[in-house]
Amino acid sequence: QSSAGPGLYLEVISRVRVNTQAVQKRAQHLQAQKIPRKQFQTAWLLKAVTCIDLTTLSGDDTPSNVHRLCMKAIQPIRADLLEEIHMHDKGCVTTAAVCVYPSRVADAVKSLKAANCSLPVPQVGSCSVSHRVPEVRLAVRDGATEIDIVISRLWPSQDSGEAMYDEIRQFREVCGDAHMKTILAVGELGTFTNVYKASMVAMMAGSDFIKTSTGKESVNATYPVAVVMARAIRDYFLRTGHKVGFKPAGGIRTAQESLLWLMLIKEELGGDWLRPHLFRFGASSLLADIERQISHQVTGRYAAYQELPLA
Amino acid sequence: MAGSTTKTVFDIFQSMESGPAAASSPTTAQAWLEHHSRSLGFFIDEKFVLPADRRSRSLNDGKGGVVCSVACAEEADISQCAASSVSGFKAWSGLSCERRAKVLLKLVSLLGQHTQCVSELCELCDASASPSALVRLLQYYSGWAQLRDTLITGWTPLGVVEVVTSDDCSLYSLMLKVLPALAMGNSVIVVPGWSCGPPALLLAHLFTGAGLPAGALNVLTGCDMTLGAKVAQNPNVSYVTYSGNKQDGVTLCESTAGMGVPVSVSPYIGATCPFIIFESADIDSAVEEVIEAAFKKRKEVNWVLCVQESVYDSVVARLRLRMSGLKCVALLRESDSSLVEAAVQEAQQQGATLVQSSAAPPSRTHYPPTVLCGAAPSSPCVVSPSPGPLLPLMTFRSNSEAVTLGNHSPHGQAASIWTEDLTLALETAKSLSVGSVWVNSHSVFDPCLPVSGHKDSGTCTDGGQEGLYQYLRPSSSTPSLPRSSPASLDYSAFGTETPAPIIPVDLDSAPQSLLQLVGGKTCKSVSGCSMAVRPQEGTATLGYCPYGGRKDVRNAVEAAIKVQPGWMKKTPSVRAQSLYSLAKALEAKMRVVAGSNCIQTSISVEEANAEVDLSVARLNLWAAYCDKVQGGSLPMPKSGSALSFPEALGVVGVILPDKHPLLSMATLLGAAIATGNAVILVPSEKYPLPVLSFIQVLQASDLPAGLVNVITGSRDQLAAAFANHSVIKAVWYWGSAEGCQYLQKTCTRPLKTLKLSCQTEEDWTQSDPALLEELWRNAVQWKSVWIPTA
């Protein structure tokens, strides 16, 4: 399924209607929900941890800080805390992936191999298509199993999505078996209707995930945008029976927010999507806050940041 | 959730359940109740009053525990309360507008201090009201209190207003009646149903802290709904208004018939409302909102989902996905569970398919949210909705069919329509005969929206400036009904007398045979009977007019209903021109009409001419009114456009007074048709000649045939015929006290708007603007349309 896509159905896209105020109202309603408590909260936070794409995207990344990141990804929560809640032996508490620039993929793969762990390594591209296609090819060869792609031709373009579709198809081919996450840069799309349409085009072109933004723009993952994208995913599922994943990125920093995101996904898409292969957080500082929150749940005390291992 | 504490983190990690909700404990409200020893008295004259030997009624929460008990008022309490309200009215109406506004604003800050207590108490009593909604109400009406004398000149408060609510009414709806009444300077007696009882007492207490004079707001509680009528019987009460379910509203109307106190009702609970999804809608949002609207534990209205055929599959697919995980909804009563089961089974037998939450099986207290796909307007689940979280789903083909489906219901409360097409939204909003239209949203309430329930959903307007007039009267008016006790009246025998037989006596004088006007044609009565017309002084027979009955009324309604929608759709300026032409036609026929008035009422020619002149002036005035007074956009505290439209009631039956037969007719006829109604006029039984001569004026004008009908005959008989025709939405009646009592008693199924008067000496020549405005307001119902935007 991964590399296939059903093709571009412009007729479906042209009929998309999104009512902005209704979406905003829905997003407000979702944010006002009561979050799970006690051990429920702990479990949900752990789930959030397993959905994190632990990210470092700085120009000055070197093998050493990528190595630190990889080690944290393998052991995201201090072992004694996990033991306290009997989760240490379940072997499921790692982050979903480590997310680095293409040039650091080889380093990350090496660190993870050395630790005998098989976390996927996605990467985030840049520049124009002609640059990025070889970049992606390189990353896949270096062992990246998930690729986050930035596309340059965004909705609304003059040709109602065909250029965007073609561009994503190019990436799709070079990605091969690697999972492809398409970054929509929702801040630049203007309207929710465009977000919906762009999501549909990305899915029709064979994306395995659709992602809100690189995490480095001014407008990042907001709840209303998430509602729109989740509904596009639902629409695509109803039409094709294929489940596409969702990755919000940027601005998600607190444990509280991560819980709201999980609840939003559960409400809009259902429990099936609460798994790392269909939902990811793109975040760098979120893990620290979640670990701190879990530590509070377990010990009843608020930990200082230095008490918990650095990423 | 006994097992929830034993669930390990790993279990939850796998299943991702949300866990039990935090149980809120209403400690503040409990402490307040405890402070009152859990037995609440009445609130009269700034104090809680609990006479020793009163019976009491205990209020239970959902789980069967006793929340508190309230006392049941007796006759002595009612008179004590009414006396206090009279002095409260004196003190309160004597204050300046500014002071009254300040009191309402002061309560906002008091509410802020006691939010916890108010909201917990509301929750305990199931009176559902958010403190922010109450604050908005107070702020809105404080503004009106301040501006009453500036913006509403020529009107004066009524006196003591009684506000009654049913057991299931929300505190918001109660306050939507109480606050405008207070803001206009009335004193209020609240007779709350059980859910609003304790919160109303608490608010009345808080009000005293805000500086409301003693007696301006009193609260009486009772053991059952009969207390409302008992309080209304007190001669100090000037007006009764009701909010709640239909059944109790009807009972209140019936039991107050003949007391001589005007009663209006807003039966907003239990109405059937369409939720229309067009193919141009944001389907995902529409589905989300219908789920939120339809599956509440305490559902105030019964939604019916209407979906355009072309998007039926995608709506149902989304419903299936979204509803699969929904929790079961608690039933209000255990006895409801068998009703719900039966309703679902019946629907299934008739071919409905279910979309149902599979999260938990039904139990005696809970039932899963269920959509009944394939329902039809004739399905029992649509005709007589059962309790519980059931939502019938119907499909429609075209936009006009959606309107037909939405309108084909006795109710006219509200509708929610979903489309991204603005033209379609506005056209649909205009065509639906409901009081509130919510475009791409639902259940939006705000005091700035004027809402009158159309058809069977109400007889008064609440909210907005329009909603204030029910608590005011023109300063120059006098109460139109004398206070009395209901007479023992044989309702089945009312208006069944037979006409006096006409026998040939004096063949030489050969009085003329007069004709009535039905559907634009002059005709005899269906029965063929006639009655003699005699002058005011003397016994000579001036002529024989038709003795119309219910069949004549039926024919007139048929004719009226054919042309009325077209008349209402005409632009106001076109209606104005028609009225001007009517006035002109009257001027042209002045001599004939004045002559008939002379013969009939034995007035001088000059007087008769003067009456025609005044009538012409009145018609011209209404013509001018047509395109000047309109609704407009409303200041909603949210982003979007809120619009209000005055709409015609439909067919109005008018039984004309004896006084000034021509002028009164011109005044009332003009008010009715200027606003887009069709009318059936019944001329004074004694003096029909001027109106009958006016028929030729009507025929000479360019009013559509059938818009104005004239039927002569027995006043009582025709009043009874009006009362028993469901199409007639309003009856304006001048006549006997028995007639008023009869109409109040019988115009309840469906509800009709009544304007009743027993006054015989009304002076129709005075042209106080407020008096005429009151007539105009009686001839319209309001619709508000809310179009939210981002």
Chai-1 contact restraints between the chains, C-beta under 6 A:
chainA,res_idxA,chainB,res_idxB,connection_type,confidence,min_distance_angstrom,max_distance_angstrom,comment,restraint_id
A,R17,B,D282,contact,1.0,0.0,6.0,A-B,restraint_1
A,R17,B,E420,contact,1.0,0.0,6.0,A-B,restraint_2
A,V18,B,D282,contact,1.0,0.0,6.0,A-B,restraint_3
A,N19,B,D282,contact,1.0,0.0,6.0,A-B,restraint_4
A,N19,B,S285,contact,1.0,0.0,6.0,A-B,restraint_5
A,N19,B,N440,contact,1.0,0.0,6.0,A-B,restraint_6
A,T20,B,A790,contact,1.0,0.0,6.0,A-B,restraint_7
A,Q21,B,P788,contact,1.0,0.0,6.0,A-B,restraint_8
A,Q21,B,T789,contact,1.0,0.0,6.0,A-B,restraint_9
A,Q21,B,A790,contact,1.0,0.0,6.0,A-B,restraint_10
A,A22,B,S285,contact,1.0,0.0,6.0,A-B,restraint_11
A,A22,B,N440,contact,1.0,0.0,6.0,A-B,restraint_12
A,R26,B,E288,contact,1.0,0.0,6.0,A-B,restraint_13
A,K34,B,A21,contact,1.0,0.0,6.0,A-B,restraint_14
A,P36,B,S18,contact,1.0,0.0,6.0,A-B,restraint_15
A,P36,B,G19,contact,1.0,0.0,6.0,A-B,restraint_16
A,Q39,B,V9,contact,1.0,0.0,6.0,A-B,restraint_17
A,F40,B,I12,contact,1.0,0.0,6.0,A-B,restraint_18
A,F40,B,G19,contact,1.0,0.0,6.0,A-B,restraint_19
A,T42,B,V9,contact,1.0,0.0,6.0,A-B,restraint_20
A,A43,B,V9,contact,1.0,0.0,6.0,A-B,restraint_21
A,A43,B,I12,contact,1.0,0.0,6.0,A-B,restraint_22
A,A43,B,F13,contact,1.0,0.0,6.0,A-B,restraint_23
A,L46,B,F13,contact,1.0,0.0,6.0,A-B,restraint_24
A,K47,B,F13,contact,1.0,0.0,6.0,A-B,restraint_25
A,I85,B,V9,contact,1.0,0.0,6.0,A-B,restraint_26
A,M87,B,V9,contact,1.0,0.0,6.0,A-B,restraint_27
A,K90,B,F10,contact,1.0,0.0,6.0,A-B,restraint_28
A,R231,B,D284,contact,1.0,0.0,6.0,A-B,restraint_29
A,L238,B,A317,contact,1.0,0.0,6.0,A-B,restraint_30
A,G271,B,M16,contact,1.0,0.0,6.0,A-B,restraint_31
A,L274,B,M16,contact,1.0,0.0,6.0,A-B,restraint_32
